[in-house]
Amino acid sequence: MQIDDHTLQRIWAGQEQLLAENLRLNRKILARLTFEPVRVELHRGAILMALGALPAVVILPWIGNFIYEHWSEWRFVLPAVLLHFYVLFLVALRFRYIHLTLQITYGEPVVEIQQRIAALRKSSFQMLKWVWLTATLIWPPLLVVCLQGFAGIYAYALFGWSWLIWNLLAGLAIIPVVLWILRRLGESKTAGGYFLNRSERLLDEPIEPDQGASV
């Protein structure tokens, strides 16, 4: 039985397509094996971020109830609303980090994965910076709300307006010191910095020959 040239070309085209598909699947499997430790480390960092947001599940309803109970008293409502938005802001920063982590596709080239990890590091550092900066300002409202909510103590009468205002001004004055400390710490000393550092070290490690042979 003779095979004409047209039939032979179709057979070869089918074989080439099958070979290309097999190579694609092999590359996908190899990428999963190679980047699985990286994925695990990054997801551990994301889990840490999620755990850090869990207290908000209790804090936000409590603040909402506090606002409801003191709705006619602006001296309590104003700091409580500020505190409420502050907690929401911190939760949003954490979920942004988690979103960036889940957006990483481990079949991408190593350079692109490294760029995404760099974006994660920047996001983590920005979160740390905002937490430190706002903590110097948010604690007077926190003090007012907690004293009234937990102990029924009127903070304005206990400390006086001047004391609260001076502490707020002190918080503003300490911001340059906080910025200096953050610059000294660098982006590696963040909440997810440990896992990001491990992920980058894993990406820098060479692929073992037997790893590729086992695919």
C-alpha positions in Angstrom: 0.0 0.0 0.0 1.5 3.3 -1.1 0.9 6.5 0.8 0.7 9.7 -1.3 2.5 12.9 -0.3 -0.7 14.6 0.9 -1.5 11.8 3.3 2.0 11.7 4.6 2.0 15.4 5.2 -1.2 15.0 7.2 0.3 12.2 9.3 3.4 14.3 10.0 1.3 17.3 10.9 -0.7 15.2 13.3 2.4 13.8 14.9 3.9 17.3 15.2 0.8 18.6 16.9 0.8 15.6 19.3 4.5 16.2 20.1 3.8 19.9 20.7 1.0 19.1 23.1 3.1 16.6 25.0 5.9 19.1 25.3 3.5 21.7 26.6 2.1 19.2 29.2 5.7 18.3 30.2 6.6 21.9 30.7 3.5 22.5 32.7 4.3 19.5 35.0 7.9 20.6 35.3 6.9 24.1 36.2 4.5 22.7 38.9 7.3 20.5 40.4 9.8 23.3 40.2 7.6 26.1 41.6 5.6 24.1 44.1 7.9 25.0 47.1 7.6 28.7 46.0 3.8 28.5 45.9 3.7 26.9 49.3 5.8 29.6 50.9 3.8 32.4 49.3 0.5 30.8 50.3 1.8 30.5 53.9 2.4 34.3 53.8 -1.1 34.8 52.5 -2.6 32.6 55.3 -0.6 34.7 57.8 -2.2 37.8 56.4 -5.7 36.2 56.5 -5.2 35.2 60.2 -4.2 38.8 61.0 -7.6 40.0 59.6 -9.6 37.6 61.8 -9.8 39.9 64.8 -11.7 42.4 62.6 -14.6 39.9 62.6 -15.1 40.7 66.3 -13.9 44.3 66.4 -16.0 45.7 63.6 -19.4 44.6 64.9 -18.4 45.8 68.4 -17.5 49.2 67.1 -20.7 49.3 65.1 -22.7 48.5 68.2 -20.8 51.2 70.1 -21.7 53.8 67.4 -25.4 52.7 67.6 -25.5 53.1 71.4 -23.8 56.5 71.4 -25.3 57.9 68.2 -26.4 61.1 69.8 -23.0 61.8 71.4 -20.6 63.1 68.8 -17.7 62.9 71.2 -17.9 59.1 71.1 -19.3 58.7 67.6 -16.5 60.6 65.8 -13.6 58.6 67.3 -15.6 55.4 66.9 -16.2 56.1 63.2 -12.5 56.9 62.7 -11.6 53.6 64.4 -14.1 51.7 62.3 -12.7 53.0 59.0 -9.1 52.4 60.3 -9.9 48.7 60.9 -11.5 48.4 57.5 -8.5 50.0 55.9 -6.1 47.5 57.5 -8.3 44.6 56.4 -8.3 46.0 52.8 -4.5 46.1 52.8 -4.3 42.5 53.9 -6.8 41.3 51.4 -4.9 43.2 48.6 -1.8 41.2 49.6 -3.7 38.0 49.4 -5.2 38.9 46.1 -1.8 39.6 44.6 -0.5 36.3 45.9 -3.4 34.3 44.3 -2.8 36.1 41.0 0.6 34.5 40.5 0.6 31.9 37.8 3.5 29.4 38.3 3.7 28.5 34.7 5.1 31.9 33.9 8.8 32.6 33.3 10.9 32.9 36.4 11.5 36.6 35.7 7.8 37.4 35.8 7.3 35.4 39.0 10.2 37.4 40.6 8.5 40.6 39.5 5.2 39.5 41.1 7.1 38.7 44.3 8.6 42.1 44.2 5.1 43.6 44.0 4.1 41.5 47.0 7.1 42.8 48.9 6.2 46.3 48.1 2.6 45.7 49.1 3.7 44.2 52.4 6.0 47.1 53.2 3.3 49.6 52.3 1.0 47.9 54.8 3.6 48.0 57.5 4.3 51.7 56.8 0.6 52.6 57.0 0.1 50.6 60.2 3.0 52.3 61.9 2.2 55.8 60.7 -1.5 55.6 61.6 -0.9 53.9 64.9 0.8 57.1 66.2 -2.5 59.0 65.4 -5.3 56.4 66.0 -4.6 55.6 69.6 -6.3 58.6 71.2 -9.6 57.7 69.5 -8.9 54.1 70.5 -8.4 55.1 74.1 -11.7 57.1 74.2 -13.7 54.3 72.6 -12.2 51.5 74.7 -12.5 53.3 78.0 -16.1 54.2 77.4 -17.1 50.9 75.8 -15.4 48.5 78.3 -15.3 50.5 81.6 -17.8 53.3 81.1 -15.0 55.9 81.8 -15.4 59.3 80.2 -11.9 59.8 78.8 -12.4 63.5 78.1 -13.1 64.2 81.8 -10.4 61.8 83.1 -7.6 63.1 80.9 -8.9 66.4 79.7 -9.0 67.8 76.1 -5.6 69.3 76.4 -4.0 65.9 77.2 -5.7 64.2 74.3 -4.7 67.0 71.9 -1.1 67.0 73.0 -0.9 63.3 72.5 -2.3 63.7 69.0 0.4 66.3 68.3 3.0 64.0 69.8 1.9 61.3 67.4 2.3 63.7 64.5 5.8 64.7 65.7 6.9 61.1 65.9 6.1 60.3 62.3 9.6 61.3 61.0 11.1 58.9 63.5 8.8 56.1 62.3 9.8 56.8 58.7 13.4 56.6 59.7 12.9 53.3 61.5 11.1 51.9 58.5 13.9 52.8 56.1 16.3 51.1 58.5 14.2 48.0 58.6 13.8 47.7 54.8 11.2 45.7 52.9 12.4 42.3 54.2 11.3 43.0 57.8 7.6 42.9 57.0 4.8 40.6 58.0 5.2 38.5 54.8 8.9 39.2 54.4 10.1 35.9 55.8 8.0 33.9 53.3 8.9 36.2 50.5 12.6 35.8 51.2 12.3 32.0 51.2 10.4 32.1 48.0 13.1 34.2 46.3 15.8 31.9 47.5 13.9 28.9 46.1 13.6 30.7 42.8 17.4 31.3 42.7 18.2 27.6 43.4 19.2 25.6 40.2 16.9 22.9 39.1 18.2 19.4 40.0 18.9 17.2 37.0 17.0 14.2 38.4 14.0 16.5 38.9 13.6 17.1 35.2 14.4 13.4 34.4 11.5 12.2 36.6 8.9 14.2 34.7 
